[in-house]
């Protein structure tokens, strides 16, 4: 299970299990969506850094090389 999926599942469980007014549940759901996007970005950055590293090679570090 991916990190963003896990966050969304936890958010859904919280929304279903907490007896609260609809506004509070909506706020929890919105925070859960933002947390899922943050988790997705964190994992994507980690994977990219593992694949390419922090090398000084301009071929992998500069998307628009100037020659």
C-alpha positions as CSV (number, residue, x, y, z in Angstrom):
1,X,0.0,0.0,0.0
2,X,1.4,3.4,-0.9
3,X,1.9,6.2,1.6
4,X,-0.8,8.4,0.1
5,X,-3.3,5.5,0.0
6,X,-2.6,4.7,3.6
7,X,-3.2,8.3,4.6
8,X,-6.5,8.3,2.7
9,X,-7.6,5.1,4.3
10,X,-6.8,6.4,7.8
11,X,-8.7,9.6,7.0
12,X,-11.7,7.6,5.8
13,X,-11.7,5.5,9.0
14,X,-11.5,8.6,11.1
15,X,-14.4,10.3,9.3
16,X,-16.6,7.2,9.7
17,X,-15.7,6.5,13.3
18,X,-15.7,9.9,14.9
19,X,-19.2,11.2,16.0
20,X,-18.8,14.9,15.1
21,X,-20.7,17.6,13.3
22,X,-20.4,17.6,9.5
23,X,-18.2,20.7,9.5
24,X,-15.6,18.9,11.6
25,X,-15.7,15.8,9.5
26,X,-15.3,17.9,6.4
27,X,-12.2,19.6,7.9
28,X,-10.7,16.2,8.8
29,X,-11.3,15.0,5.2
30,X,-9.7,18.1,3.7
31,X,-6.7,17.8,6.0
32,X,-6.5,14.1,5.0
33,X,-6.4,15.0,1.3
34,X,-3.6,17.5,1.9
35,X,-1.7,15.0,4.0
36,X,-2.0,12.4,1.2
37,X,-0.6,14.9,-1.3
38,X,2.3,15.7,1.1
39,X,3.0,12.0,1.6
40,X,3.0,11.5,-2.2
41,X,5.4,14.4,-2.7
42,X,7.7,13.2,0.1
43,X,7.9,9.6,-1.3
44,X,8.4,10.8,-4.9
45,X,11.3,13.1,-3.8
46,X,12.9,10.2,-1.9
47,X,12.6,7.9,-4.9
48,X,14.0,10.5,-7.3
49,X,16.9,11.3,-5.0
50,X,17.7,7.6,-4.7
51,X,17.6,7.1,-8.4
52,X,19.7,10.1,-9.4
53,X,21.4,11.1,-6.1
54,X,22.9,14.5,-5.5
55,X,25.6,14.2,-8.1
56,X,27.4,17.1,-9.8
57,X,26.8,15.6,-13.2
58,X,25.0,18.3,-15.3
59,X,23.3,15.6,-17.5
60,X,21.2,14.5,-14.5
61,X,21.0,17.7,-12.4
62,X,20.2,20.4,-15.0
63,X,16.9,19.9,-17.0
64,X,17.8,22.7,-19.4
65,X,21.6,22.5,-20.2
66,X,23.3,25.5,-21.7
67,X,26.1,24.8,-24.0
